[in-house]
Amino acid sequence: LAGLNSIRCEELITENIPLSFPVGWSIFGFTSIEPLDAEVGFTAITDKIEIVKDAMGLSYLPEWGFNALVDLHFSEGYQIKMFEQLDGFQFCSTFVNSTEQE
């Protein structure tokens, strides 16, 4: 359309940003657009996790087979307590915002 100024367009791209969890408590944000069952998402590392909690206090305790979290949700923050340190863990690629001007 004539007379319109250039507009900013946003493009979503993905990037691999692995998580590192020290022994004890830490916090992480879940970046997958699709919800993910906590039991499925943590399957490979359940022996290292003591507890995962959301902001409401709902928890996932793999040692007890208890999952009140049910799903992890996009842009939600979670607390996790680890029995042992874990580096390089990743649920999926992270969406990042790349802004370009035309």
Number of C-alpha atoms within 10 A of each C-alpha: 4 4 5 6 8 8 9 10 10 11 11 10 11 12 10 13 15 13 13 13 21 14 14 14 14 14 13 14 14 19 20 16 12 11 14 17 15 19 20 12 16 19 11 10 13 17 13 18 22 18 21 24 19 18 10 8 12 13 20 24 17 20 12 9 8 13 18 14 19 16 16 21 20 14 12 12 16 20 16 21 19 20 16 13 13 15 10 10 14 15 16 16 14 18 16 13 11 11 11 10 8 8
